[in-house]
Amino acid sequence: MSQSSPRSITILGSTGSIGRNTLDLISRDQSAYRLVALTGHQQVDLLAEQARRFKPELAVIAEASLYPRLRDALAGTGIEAACGAAALCEAAERPASWVMAAIVGAAGLAPTLAAVRRGAVIGLANKESLVCAGALFKAEVARHGATLLPVDSEHNAIFQVFDADDPRGIEKIILTASGGPFRQWPMERMEAATPDEAISHPNWNMGAKISVDSATMMNKGLEIIEAHHLFNMAPQHIDVLVHPQSVVHSCVAYRDGSLLAQMGTPDMRIPIAHCLAWPRRMATPVARLDLADLGNLTFEKPDLNKFPALSLATQCLHNGGAAPTILNAANEVGVALFLADQIGFLEIVRLVEQTLSVLALPPPKDLGDIHEIDILAREKAQSLAQSSLKTANTASSQYKQK
């Protein structure tokens, strides 16, 4: 990557899979980049190792109790150490020209907005920012002249083949989905699925939360909402197609009958590199796609009975208001409970649906309202899950007494 001076970079979420892949690309031409800040959630030893290698100005660990370990690990390096939510936003506010927004979940909204409000170029891997805040988030982007580059493989694929100069020529966009590890499982087997089985994605190496979302196909539901906001496409013009090989990353269908697709091996370094070097291209070490060797590509419609998260997310997009924020918050609670072996796999989406059905909240007027809705939805989802668990335990106890 040739440029007159190193590109200044901040990575929000450097210890996650997206952050690690971004640093892998940077490491191959380190003189072309200057690291301003790195942040992590709980992997303090990895964050310290990254900081010592890439020498950012600042390293932030979100979990405050881990700050002493980070501070001690970076003692004498000249690298600032900090912790907590405010420090994450401070990292985003530092004057890096390019920011990778890769903090998982709604926790990434505030720091991503901090980068938006100083007009940065943002590689957006935190889909929840758009799911939770939608139009309000986009308004901040427009107000401050920030640039959003979609990092998710599906949205990045669309971005690469989407004619933004003539959107009227576009008939629809098609998000492809691998189908996850349970695509061919019967419902009764899915009911007993374990966290280890759910995070064993057939094609991608991702974090636990995103892997579970892929297994429920909630990830694709969230991506429908994200695509609506990124590309200004009405819900009826966004389709999902299951493509188990994960080679066609998404398509744009045009009104003249043309179908443009972006293809590549399932390696997140490809969309990351597209955003990192934008508006140019950069070399990557990823395996090249050999279509002759691959042989066949298959496609199928998603099974909405097995994967109701897709319909649920689409309905939330149609409903608007607080619904997408509630959807995301309840899903984060459900996934966390599943990973902790407190609820079953199919109960994740059931909990989300139940939370949406009992929680009626007015549409958010500002980002403060978004935060409040998120808190209330999490509290309600936790309460519903605890109530269900108590009922199940009582029933089990009564059965044993008989």
N, C-alpha and C positions, 0 to 999 in steps of 0.2 A: 504494500500500500504506500504509494508515494504522495507526500504532501509536504508543504513548506515547513510546517512545524508539527510537533506531536499533538494528536487530538487528546484533549483532556476528558477523562472518563470517570464517572462515579457508578458503582454497581450496588444497587440496593437489593440485598439478598445474594451476596457473593458465595455463600456456603451451600446454597441449593443447587439443583442440577443445572438450571439456566445460568446461574452465576459462575459455576465451575466451568461450564462449556465456554462462556464468554472469556474467562481468564485463560483457558486453553488456547483460544484463537489469539488473544493478545500476546501470550508468551512466545508465539512463533514469529513475531515482529515487534518486540517490546519497545524498540526505539521509536516506533510510530505512535506510541501512546504514553500519556502521563496520567497515572492514577491519582485522583483527588480524594476519593473516599470509598471505603468498603464497609458493608454492614452485614451482620448475621443475626440469627435468632438465638440459638442455644449452642451451636457448635463452636465454642470459644477457641478450642485448640486449633481447629482448622482455620478460623478467621485470623488467629495470630500468625499461623504459618503463611497464609496468603499475604498478610500485611508485611511480614519480614521479607517475602520474596519480591512483591511488587511495589513496596515502599510508597503507599498512599500518604497523603497528609494526615488523614483521620481514619480510625477504625472504630466502629460502633457495634456493641453487642446489645441486642434488644432486651435480653433478660438481665435485669439490674444486678441480681445476686452473683452473676458471673463476671462482673466488672473487675474485681480485684485480680482474677486470673489473667484477664486480658491486659490490664495495666502492668502487672508484673512481667508478663511475657514480652511486652514491648518496651520495657524499661531500657533506656540507653539508646534506643533506635532513632529518636527524634520524631516518632509517629505518635500523634495524639490518640488517646484512648478515651472513649465515652460510652455511656449506656442509656437505655430507656427510650421511650417514644419521642420525647422532645429532641433527643440527640439524633434520632433517625431523620427527623425533619431538618435539623441543622445540617446534616450530611447532604441532604438533597438540595439545600439552599446554597451550598458552596458552588463557586462559579466553574463548574465543569460544562463543557459545551454539549456533551452527550451523556445521557443517563440511562442505564439499564434498570427498569422498574420490574424487579423480579421477586418482590416479597409476596409470599403466598397469602391469599385471602383478603378480607376486608381490612386487615392491619396495614396493607400496602397503600390504602387510599390517601391518607394524610401525607406521607412522604412523597408520593407521586405527585400530588397536588402542589406540594412545596416546589418541586422541580418545574411543574407546569407554570407556576406563577412568576418564574423568572425567565420564561420564554425558551427553555432548553429544548434540544432535540431528544426525544424520549423513545427508547426501545421499550414498547409496552408488552410485557409478559404477564402483568397482573391484570387479568381480565375482569377481576372483581371490581376494579375502579369504575369500569363502564357498566357492569351489571348493577352495582349498587347505586351509582350516582347518575349514570346515563346522560341525559340532556344537560344537567347541571355541570357535569365534568366537561362535556364538550364546550359549553359556554365559557368555562374558564380557559380552555385551550385557545379558543378564538380571541378572547379578551386579551390574553397575554402574548399572543403570537407564537405559542409553542408548536412543535411539530410532533405528531404521533406516528411512529413506525411500528406496525403490528409484528410481534415476534412469534406468537403462536403459529405453528406450521400452517394451519388452515387459513388463517387470516393473512399471513404473509404471502401465501400462494395466491390468494385473491388479489391482494395489493399489487402483485407482480403482473397480473393479466387483466386488471380492471381499468377500463378506459375512463378515467376521471374527467377527461375533457368533454366526453359525450355520454353521460350516464343514461340518457334517454334511449340509447341504443342497446341497453342491457335489459334482458328479459328476466333473468334470475341469477342468483349465485347458489352454488352447490357445495356445501361443507361435507367433506368425506370423513368417515369414522372407521376405525379398525374394527369396532364391535367389542373390543376389550377381551378379557380372558374368558368371559362367560357367554360369548355369542352363541355357542352351540349347546349350552347347558340347559336341561329342563328346569322349570321353576322350582320343583321340589329339591333339586340339588343346589340351586342358588340360595334357597332358604337356609341351608346349612354351611354356606361358604365361609371360610375363615379369612382373617385379615391377610395372612401370608398368601393365600390363593388370589385374593382380590388385587394385591399389589404386584402380582407376577404378570406384567403386561407382555403380550406376545411380541411386540415390535419395538417399543420405546422404553428407555431407561429413565424413569421419572420419580419424583418424590412420592411419598406414601399418600398424601391427600389427593394429589392429582390422579394418581393411579387408581384410587378407589372411585373417584369421580368418573374416570374412564370406564370402570367396570359397571357402574350404574347407568352410564351414559348421561349423567347429569353434566359432565364436562361439555358434552355436545350441546346440551340445552343452554348452558351458560354461554357457549360460543354463538348460538343463534342470537341471543340478546346482544352480545358484543358486536357481531357482524351488523346488526341493525343500526347500531350507533356509529360504527366505523365507516360504513358505506352508505348510510342513509337509505337503506332498503327496507321496504315494508315487509312485515312478517310473512305474508303470502308469497313473497318473491325470494324466500330463503328456504332451500331444501336441504335435507340430510340424506346421504347415500353411504351405506356400509361398504367399505372396501378393505378387506382383511389384509392385503399386502402392504398397505400404507405407503404406496409409491406415488399415486396421484393424490396430491395434498389438498386440492380443492379445484373447483372449476367456475368459470363465468360463462353463462349462456347468453348469446346475443340474439337480437330480434331477427337477424337475417339467417338464423339457423347455425351459426358458428358456435362451437364450444371450445373455449380456450382453457387449458389445464396447465398447472405447474407441477412438474414431476421431479423426483429425486429420491435418493435412499433415505430411509427413516433415521435421520441424524439431525438433532436440533442445531448443530453447528452451521447448517446451511441457512436457515432463516435468520439465525443470530448474525452470521457473517453479512447477509444481505443488508441488515439494519446497521451493523457496526461500520460498514464501509460506505453506506448510502451517502450520496447518490451514485457512487461508483461500485465496482465489484472488487472482491479480494480473493486471493487463492485460499483454499482450505484443504486440509488433509483427508477429507471424508472419502469413502469409497465411491467410485463413480457408478452410475446406474447402467447396467448392461441388459438392455431389453431382450436381446436374443437369449441370454442366459436365464433371464427371468421366465420367459415363455408365455405365461398367461396372467392376465389381470382379471379379477372377478369383482362384481358389484351386486348389491342386493338392497332392497328396501329394509329399513329398520323395523324390528318387531316391537310395536308400541305397547303390546300387552306385557311383554317381558321387561320392557324398558320404559315405564310410564314417565320417567323424568323428562323425556323429550316433550311429551304433550303438556306436562305440567309447566315447564319453562316457557313453552310457546304461549300457553294461556296467560302466564304472568306478563309476558311481553304485550299481549293484546290488552290486558287489564290495565297495565301501567300503574301509575301512582306508587304506592309503597310496596306493591307485590314483588317486583324483582329483588328489592332489598331484603324483604322477609324471606324469599326463596333462598337467597345466598346465605343469609345468617343461619337459618334452620338447617341447611345442608351442611354447613361447617360444623355445627353442633352434632348432627347425626353421624358424620364421618368420624369425628373425634370419639364419639361413644362407641362406634363400631370398632375402631382401631384399638380401643381399650377393652374390647370384649364385653361391653355392657349391653349392646343390642345386636340383633342379627342383621345380616346384609340387606335383606329386603325391607327391614324396618327403617332404613335410612330414608328412603323416598316416602314411605308411609308417614314418618314423623314430619317431613317437610310439608306434605299435603295436609296433615292435621293442623300444623301450625298456621298455614295459610287459611284454613277454613275457620279457625276460631279467633284469629287476630285481625280485627278491622281497624286500620289506622288511616288517617287522612294523608293525601299526597304530600310529599315533602316540598317545602318552598325554598329551602336553602340547604347547604351542606351540613349545618347543625342539625336539621331535621333528619337527614340521612343517618347521622351518627346515633340519634335518639331511637330511630326505628330499628337500627341494627341491634342496639342493646336490648330493646324490648322483645324483639324476635328471638334473640338468644335465650333470654330469661324464660319466655314462654315455651320454647322448644325443650329446654332443660326440664322445666316443670312437667310438661307432658310426658317426657321420657321417664322421669322419676315416678310419676303416677302410674304409668303403664307397668313399670318394673315392680312397683309395690303390689299392684293387682295380680300380676303374674306370680309373685312370691306367695301371696296369700292363697291363691288358688292351688298352688303346688303343695303348700302346707296342709290345706284342708284335704287334698287328695291323699296325702300320705297318712293323715289321721284316720281316714276311712279304711 
